[in-house]
Amino acid sequence: MSDPVTADTWNLPFNLGKPEATTIIRWCLRVILVVFLAWLIRRRPEQAESDDEPEIDEDATSDVKRGTAARSRPANARSNARLQQQQPLPRRDQMPYQRRRTGDGDFNAVIDKVSKPKDMWEVRRGSGESHSQSQSAPRRSREMQAETNTGGVSSSLASLMASMGSTPSGGTPSTGVTTPTERPKVVVNPPERKKLNVNHHEADPHEKMLHGHQRPVTFITWNPEGNLLYTCSKDSVVCLWSTPDGECLGTFAGHHGAVSSCSVSPNSRWLVTAGSDQLIIVWEAQTPKELTRIELKGSVRSVEWAPGDRGDTARFVACHNRFASHAAAVVVFRFDGQAIDELVRITTLPAPATQVSWGSRDETVASAHESGQLLFWNATTGARERDLKAHDNGFSKFEFSTDRELVATVSHDCCVKLWDLGEGDNGTLLFESKTDRPLNDVALGSALQRATTTTGKRPSSCCLICAGGQDVRQVTTSASTTEQFNTLLFKLPSESASPAEFQAVGVTKGHFGPVHSLTFSPSGKAIASGSEDGCVRL
């Protein structure tokens, strides 16, 4: 009899002992668990397929069975040939899906299981009549559509009126349709504001709204002929529009930030644009072709061509903010059709300039500052020649008349003023008016000259417009309305006293945000406005 086999016989590093009962039970349970999990995994797809099987309309199935029974009856040879060509009954998973029709009891049971409020189902659960009407509504709509396709206009109209619960003869309407309860109106009483005594102009068919920008409009200007309009925006694009039809002819894309200003040369050859990306770009005015560019030492706020330069060489003036160690400055440039040369740089500014423009005979340049000052500089030497304290705070914009002897100014203090630069060292205030909103821009009509400010020669039509509105950051914290964004129209008063108050003649509506730019057409017969809402209104 041989010896029992042990670990020492085979020289194994472990002992082959007899397994315990608990170990055997543990492994059996593990095998059972794995088999059970495999069975569940295999059964899940089959259960999903059974849940996705469409429900078959019992009526349709009975119709098919009756048809099959009818075809099984004895017939002639022609019927037998037709039965041979008949397609077999489709399987359950191939039949079209149709919703199972339920009675009142089944419908109420479904409603009880739905988590939505039951009040919304009371119309259908109220009575059998209303429920039958709701079930027959789809059938009536299908009948109406079929009658309309076949030309049954009168019958479909009668069915429509019947479904709406009214009769053509003026009878009592049906009670099958319920009308919702009218909600109470909320009346908000905004705080009282000082309003101008003006008339609202009616809608004019010649008024147009131009939609070409995706962000707020910052500046607009016309070409000297008045048939093209250029609009700048914070979306870094300048759009070119034909007027008065308002067609977008193209875009000037070259800036990498908001475009703050632009100007067309007096000969309509060139367009100069300035942006917050510190760039000044000169383009061909008729086509979006870039000619040259120059980078300044800060964000450029304003730019304008000299009105008297109509040859092959022209000057333009620009102003930029302070950046790092570079001071804010007003700079005069010259462009010869190919390159830009710097002529004069003025850095002795009391505060950064917000706008620059050419003065009388193109010999001076004027700059507006946030301190409320309007300063005049020699365009050749850069010397300071004149100082006009126009407003106490928040100087917004200014504009000269065509003879450069009058200047209109607006500010965030809600005031608009007209100054005579021909009298006195610092100018004389001729007219002013206090409005009910902060003002962002002002424009003068071409008919307004220094000679027309005297009594008896004043124009009778609108000669000054201004607009603005509450800042966008403050709209959500106050009771501001869209009336704040209307353009105000003024004309000169008849009295000869100085300073006198402007006479308001009306307003123009159309914007839903603060107005940032205004301008008259060269002929003075049209105006354009650009707003925070990204639209330009003609």
C-alpha positions in Angstrom: 0.0 0.0 0.0 1.5 3.3 -1.2 2.0 6.3 1.1 -0.4 9.2 0.9 0.6 12.1 -1.3 1.7 15.1 0.7 3.4 18.5 0.1 6.7 17.0 1.1 6.3 14.2 -1.6 6.1 16.7 -4.4 8.2 19.3 -2.7 5.5 22.0 -2.9 5.8 25.3 -1.0 2.2 24.9 0.4 0.1 22.3 2.0 -2.8 20.7 0.1 -5.2 20.5 3.0 -8.8 19.3 2.9 -11.1 22.3 2.0 -13.5 23.4 4.6 -17.3 23.4 4.2 -17.6 27.2 4.5 -15.2 27.7 1.6 -17.2 25.3 -0.6 -20.4 27.1 0.2 -18.9 30.6 -0.5 -17.7 29.5 -3.9 -21.1 28.0 -4.8 -22.8 31.2 -3.9 -20.4 33.2 -6.1 -21.1 30.9 -9.0 -24.9 31.3 -8.5 -24.6 35.1 -8.3 -22.6 35.2 -11.5 -25.1 33.1 -13.4 -28.0 35.2 -12.0 -26.4 38.4 -13.2 -25.7 37.0 -16.6 -29.4 36.0 -16.8 -30.5 39.5 -15.9 -28.2 41.1 -18.5 -29.5 38.8 -21.2 -33.2 39.4 -20.2 -33.0 43.3 -20.2 -32.9 43.7 -24.1 -35.8 41.3 -24.4 -37.8 43.2 -21.9 -37.0 46.5 -23.7 -38.1 45.1 -27.0 -41.4 43.9 -25.4 -42.0 47.4 -23.9 -41.3 49.1 -27.3 -43.9 46.9 -29.1 -46.7 49.2 -30.5 -50.2 48.8 -29.3 -52.6 47.7 -32.0 -56.0 49.2 -32.4 -58.5 46.5 -31.5 -61.0 47.9 -34.0 -58.4 47.8 -36.8 -57.5 44.2 -35.9 -61.2 43.1 -35.9 -61.6 44.7 -39.3 -58.6 42.8 -40.7 -60.0 39.5 -39.2 -63.5 40.2 -40.7 -61.8 40.9 -44.1 -59.9 37.7 -43.9 -63.0 35.7 -43.0 -64.8 37.3 -45.9 -62.0 36.4 -48.3 -62.1 32.7 -47.1 -65.6 32.2 -48.4 -66.1 30.4 -51.7 -65.9 32.7 -54.7 -65.4 32.6 -58.4 -62.1 32.2 -60.3 -61.5 36.0 -60.4 -61.8 36.1 -56.6 -59.5 33.2 -56.2 -56.9 34.9 -58.3 -57.2 38.1 -56.3 -56.8 36.1 -53.0 -53.7 34.5 -54.3 -52.2 38.0 -54.9 -53.3 39.2 -51.5 -50.4 40.0 -49.2 -50.3 38.0 -45.9 -51.3 39.7 -42.7 -48.4 41.7 -41.3 -46.8 40.7 -38.0 -47.6 42.6 -34.8 -44.2 44.4 -34.8 -44.7 45.5 -38.5 -48.2 47.0 -38.0 -48.5 50.9 -37.8 -48.7 52.3 -34.3 -52.1 53.5 -33.3 -53.1 54.8 -29.9 -55.6 52.6 -28.0 -58.9 54.2 -27.5 -60.1 54.4 -24.0 -63.4 55.1 -22.3 -64.2 57.5 -19.6 -63.1 55.1 -16.9 -59.7 54.4 -18.4 -59.1 58.1 -19.1 -59.8 59.0 -15.4 -57.5 56.2 -14.3 -54.7 57.7 -16.5 -55.3 61.2 -15.1 -55.0 59.9 -11.5 -51.5 58.5 -12.3 -50.3 61.7 -14.0 -48.3 64.0 -11.7 -49.8 67.2 -13.2 -52.5 69.2 -11.4 -55.9 67.6 -11.9 -57.7 71.0 -12.3 -56.5 71.2 -15.9 -58.4 68.0 -16.7 -61.7 68.9 -15.2 -63.1 70.2 -18.5 -62.8 66.7 -20.0 -63.7 64.8 -16.8 -66.8 67.0 -16.1 -69.4 65.2 -18.2 -69.7 62.7 -20.9 -70.9 65.3 -23.4 -67.7 67.5 -23.1 -65.6 64.3 -23.2 -67.3 63.1 -26.4 -66.8 66.6 -27.9 -63.1 66.5 -27.1 -62.8 63.0 -28.7 -64.7 64.2 -31.8 -62.6 67.4 -32.2 -59.8 65.6 -34.1 -62.3 63.8 -36.3 -64.0 67.2 -37.2 -60.6 68.8 -37.9 -59.8 65.9 -40.3 -63.1 66.3 -42.0 -62.6 70.1 -42.4 -59.2 69.5 -44.0 -60.5 67.0 -46.4 -63.4 69.3 -47.4 -61.0 72.2 -47.9 -58.8 70.1 -50.2 -61.8 69.2 -52.3 -63.2 72.7 -52.5 -65.9 72.4 -49.8 -65.4 75.9 -48.4 -68.9 76.5 -47.1 -69.2 73.2 -45.3 -65.8 73.5 -43.7 -66.7 77.0 -42.5 -69.8 75.7 -41.0 -67.9 72.9 -39.2 -65.3 75.4 -38.0 -68.0 77.7 -36.5 -69.7 74.6 -34.9 -66.4 73.5 -33.3 -65.9 77.0 -31.9 -69.3 77.0 -30.3 -71.0 79.8 -32.4 -73.7 79.8 -35.1 -73.8 81.8 -38.3 -77.2 83.1 -37.6 -76.2 84.7 -34.3 -77.6 82.0 -32.1 -76.5 81.1 -28.6 -72.9 79.9 -28.5 -72.2 76.4 -27.3 -70.9 75.8 -23.8 -68.3 73.2 -25.0 -65.6 75.8 -25.2 -64.4 77.5 -22.0 -62.9 80.9 -21.9 -59.9 81.5 -19.6 -60.3 83.8 -16.7 -59.0 87.3 -17.4 -55.9 88.1 -15.4 -55.8 91.3 -13.3 -53.7 94.1 -14.7 -50.9 95.5 -12.7 -50.7 99.2 -12.7 -47.3 100.7 -11.9 -47.1 104.4 -11.2 -43.6 105.6 -12.1 -42.2 108.6 -10.3 -43.1 111.9 -11.8 -40.5 113.5 -14.1 -40.2 116.8 -15.8 -41.6 116.4 -19.3 -41.2 118.6 -22.3 -44.3 120.1 -23.9 -43.8 118.5 -27.3 -45.8 116.8 -29.9 -45.2 113.2 -31.0 -44.7 112.8 -34.7 -46.8 110.2 -36.5 -45.1 107.3 -38.3 -43.6 108.4 -41.6 -43.3 105.9 -44.6 -39.9 107.5 -45.3 -38.6 106.4 -41.9 -36.4 103.3 -41.9 -34.7 101.2 -39.3 -31.3 99.7 -40.4 -30.3 96.5 -38.7 -26.6 95.6 -39.5 -24.8 95.6 -36.2 -24.7 93.0 -33.5 -23.7 95.5 -30.8 -24.4 99.1 -29.9 -23.9 101.8 -32.5 -21.2 104.4 -31.5 -21.0 106.8 -34.4 -22.7 107.7 -37.7 -21.8 110.1 -40.5 -22.7 111.0 -44.1 -20.5 111.5 -47.1 -20.5 115.0 -48.6 -23.0 114.1 -51.3 -25.5 112.7 -48.8 -26.2 109.4 -50.6 -24.0 107.2 -48.3 -24.2 106.6 -44.6 -21.4 105.1 -42.5 -22.1 103.6 -39.1 -19.6 102.5 -36.5 -20.3 99.9 -33.7 -18.8 98.1 -30.8 -18.8 94.9 -33.0 -15.5 96.2 -34.6 -17.3 96.7 -38.0 -18.2 99.8 -40.0 -21.3 99.4 -42.3 -21.9 101.3 -45.5 -25.5 102.1 -46.3 -27.2 103.7 -49.4 -29.8 106.3 -48.6 -32.7 106.8 -48.7 -33.4 103.2 -49.5 -31.4 101.9 -46.6 -29.6 99.1 -48.4 -26.3 97.8 -46.8 -23.6 98.0 -49.5 -20.7 96.5 -47.5 -18.7 96.5 -44.4 -15.2 97.7 -43.4 -13.6 95.0 -41.2 -10.1 95.6 -39.9 -10.3 96.7 -36.3 -10.0 94.3 -33.3 -12.1 96.2 -30.9 -15.0 98.8 -30.8 -14.9 101.4 -33.6 -15.5 104.7 -31.9 -15.4 107.2 -34.8 -15.1 107.7 -38.5 -14.9 110.5 -41.1 -15.2 110.8 -44.8 -12.8 113.1 -46.7 -14.2 116.2 -48.4 -13.6 114.8 -51.8 -15.3 111.5 -50.8 -12.2 109.5 -51.7 -11.1 108.2 -48.3 -12.6 107.0 -45.0 -10.7 107.2 -41.8 -11.7 105.0 -38.8 -10.6 105.0 -35.2 -11.1 102.3 -32.5 -10.4 101.2 -29.0 -7.7 98.9 -30.3 -5.4 102.0 -30.7 -5.6 101.8 -34.5 -6.3 104.5 -37.1 -7.1 103.0 -40.5 -7.5 104.8 -43.8 -9.8 103.1 -46.4 -11.1 103.8 -49.9 -14.5 105.3 -49.2 -16.4 103.5 -51.9 -14.9 100.0 -51.4 -13.7 98.3 -48.2 -10.0 98.4 -49.3 -7.5 99.3 -46.6 -4.9 101.8 -47.7 -2.8 102.2 -44.6 -2.9 102.1 -40.8 -1.1 103.6 -37.8 -1.1 102.6 -34.1 -1.3 105.2 -31.4 -0.3 105.1 -27.7 -3.9 104.7 -26.4 -7.5 104.1 -27.2 -8.6 106.5 -30.0 -11.8 108.4 -29.1 -12.4 110.6 -32.2 -11.1 111.4 -35.7 -12.1 114.0 -38.4 -10.8 115.2 -41.8 -10.1 118.9 -42.3 -13.1 120.2 -44.3 -11.1 122.4 -46.6 -8.5 119.8 -47.8 -9.8 118.6 -51.1 -6.6 117.8 -53.0 -4.4 114.7 -53.1 -3.1 115.5 -49.6 -5.4 115.9 -46.7 -5.1 116.4 -42.9 -7.1 114.8 -40.1 -7.0 115.2 -36.3 -7.5 112.5 -33.7 -7.4 112.2 -29.9 -6.5 109.2 -27.7 -6.6 108.3 -24.0 -3.7 107.8 -21.7 -2.1 104.4 -21.7 0.6 103.3 -19.3 3.3 105.9 -19.3 2.0 107.6 -22.5 0.0 110.7 -21.9 -3.3 111.5 -23.6 -2.9 113.7 -26.6 -4.5 115.4 -29.6 -2.6 114.7 -32.8 -2.7 116.2 -36.3 -1.8 113.9 -39.2 -1.3 114.2 -43.0 -2.2 111.6 -45.5 -0.9 111.7 -49.1 -2.7 108.7 -50.4 -0.1 106.2 -49.3 1.3 107.0 -45.9 0.4 108.8 -42.7 2.7 111.4 -41.3 2.4 113.0 -37.8 2.5 116.9 -37.9 1.6 118.1 -34.4 1.2 116.3 -31.1 -0.5 118.2 -28.2 -0.1 116.6 -24.7 -0.8 119.6 -22.4 -4.4 118.6 -21.9 -6.3 119.2 -18.6 -8.0 115.9 -19.0 -8.4 113.2 -21.8 -10.3 114.6 -24.8 -13.6 112.9 -25.7 -14.0 114.5 -29.1 -12.0 116.6 -31.6 -13.1 118.8 -34.5 -11.6 121.4 -36.9 -12.3 125.1 -36.2 -12.6 128.2 -38.3 -10.7 128.1 -41.6 -9.1 124.8 -40.6 -6.5 126.8 -38.6 -7.5 125.6 -35.2 -8.7 122.3 -33.7 -11.2 122.1 -30.8 -11.2 119.4 -28.2 -13.9 118.5 -25.6 -12.9 117.3 -22.2 -14.7 115.6 -19.3 -14.1 118.6 -17.1 -16.7 120.5 -19.2 -14.1 122.6 -21.1 -14.0 123.2 -24.9 -10.4 124.1 -25.8 -9.1 125.6 -29.1 -5.5 124.8 -30.3 -3.4 126.1 -33.1 -3.3 123.4 -35.8 0.2 124.3 -36.8 2.0 125.1 -33.6 -0.1 123.3 -31.0 -0.5 126.4 -28.9 -3.6 126.9 -26.8 -5.7 129.8 -28.1 -9.1 129.7 -26.5 -11.0 128.2 -23.6 -14.8 127.9 -23.3 -16.3 126.6 -20.1 -19.4 125.1 -21.6 -20.7 122.8 -18.8 -19.9 122.1 -15.2 -19.5 118.4 -15.6 -19.7 115.5 -18.0 -19.1 117.1 -21.4 -20.7 114.7 -24.0 -20.5 116.1 -27.6 -20.3 119.3 -29.6 -20.9 120.3 -33.2 -20.0 123.4 -35.2 -22.2 125.1 -37.8 -21.0 125.1 -41.4 -19.5 128.6 -41.0 -17.7 127.4 -37.7 -19.0 130.5 -35.9 -21.6 128.7 -33.8 -21.2 125.6 -31.6 -23.8 123.4 -29.9 -22.9 121.5 -26.8 -24.6 118.8 -24.7 -23.7 117.2 -21.4 -24.8 114.6 -18.9 -26.3 117.5 -16.8 -29.3 117.3 -19.2 -28.5 120.7 -20.8 -28.2 121.7 -24.5 -26.6 125.0 -25.3 -25.8 127.1 -28.4 -22.7 129.4 -28.3 -21.6 132.3 -30.5 -17.8 132.1 -31.0 -17.6 135.4 -32.9 -18.2 137.6 -29.9 -16.0 137.8 -26.8 -12.9 135.9 -26.0 -14.7 132.9 -24.6 -17.9 133.0 -26.6 -21.4 134.1 -25.8 -24.3 131.8 -24.8 -27.2 132.4 -27.1 -29.7 129.7 -26.3 -30.1 126.9 -23.9 -32.6 124.4 -22.7 -33.0 121.9 -19.7 -34.3 118.5 -20.6 -35.4 115.5 -18.5 -32.6 113.1 -19.6 -28.8 112.9 -19.9 -27.7 113.9 -23.4 -25.1 112.1 -25.4 -25.0 113.9 -28.8 -26.3 117.0 -30.7 -26.5 118.0 -34.3 -27.1 121.3 -36.1 -29.0 121.7 -39.4 -27.2 123.2 -42.4 -29.6 126.2 -42.5 -28.3 127.4 -39.1 -25.6 130.0 -39.5 -24.3 132.8 -37.3 -26.3 135.3 -39.4 -29.6 133.5 -38.9 -29.4 133.8 -35.1 -30.6 137.4 -35.2 -34.3 138.3 -35.0 -36.1 138.2 -38.3 -33.6 135.8 -40.0 -34.1 132.7 -37.8 -35.2 129.5 -39.6 -38.8 128.5 -38.8 -38.1 124.8 -39.1 -36.2 122.4 -36.8 -32.5 123.4 -36.8 -31.1 121.4 -33.7 -31.6 117.9 -32.5 -30.3 116.2 -29.4 -30.7 112.8 -27.8 -29.4 110.5 -25.1 -31.1 108.7 -22.3 -30.3 107.0 -19.1 -27.2 104.9 -19.0 -27.7 101.2 -19.6 -26.1 100.3 -16.2 -28.7 102.4 -14.4 -31.9 101.3 -16.3 -32.4 98.3 -14.0 -32.2 100.4 -10.8 -34.8 103.0 -11.8 -38.2 103.4 -13.5 -36.9 104.5 -16.8 -39.1 104.2 -19.9 -38.5 104.2 -23.7 -39.5 107.8 -23.8 -36.0 108.6 -22.4 -34.6 107.4 -25.8 -36.5 109.7 -28.1 -34.8 112.3 -30.2 -35.7 115.9 -29.2 -36.3 118.5 -32.0 -35.8 122.2 -31.3 -35.9 125.4 -33.2 -34.8 129.0 -32.3 -37.3 131.0 -30.3 -38.8 134.3 -31.6 -37.7 136.5 -28.6 -34.5 138.4 -28.9 -33.4 138.1 -25.3 -30.1 136.3 -24.7 -29.7 133.7 -23.4 -33.2 132.5 -24.5 -34.7 129.0 -24.2 -35.0 126.7 -27.3 -38.5 126.1 -28.5 -39.4 122.4 -28.6 -41.2 121.3 -31.8 -41.5 117.5 -31.3 -39.8 114.2 -30.8 -39.0 111.1 -32.9 -39.4 107.6 -31.5 -38.0 104.3 -32.5 -35.1 103.3 -30.2 -35.1 101.1 -27.2 -31.7 102.2 -25.7 -29.7 105.3 -25.2 -28.9 107.2 -28.4 -25.1 107.6 -28.9 -24.9 109.4 -32.2 -27.0 111.9 -34.2 -26.4 113.7 -37.5 -28.2 115.8 -40.2 -27.8 114.9 -43.8 -25.8 117.5 -45.8 -29.0 118.8 -47.3 -30.7 119.1 -43.9 -33.7 117.2 -45.0 -33.0 113.9 -43.2 -31.6 112.9 -39.8 -30.0 109.6 -38.6 -29.5 108.3 -35.1 -27.6 105.3 -33.7 -28.4 103.7 -30.4 -27.4 101.2 -27.8 -29.9 98.8 -29.3 -27.7 98.3 -32.3 -30.1 99.9 -34.7 -29.8 103.0 -37.0 -32.9 105.0 -37.6 -33.4 107.2 -40.6 
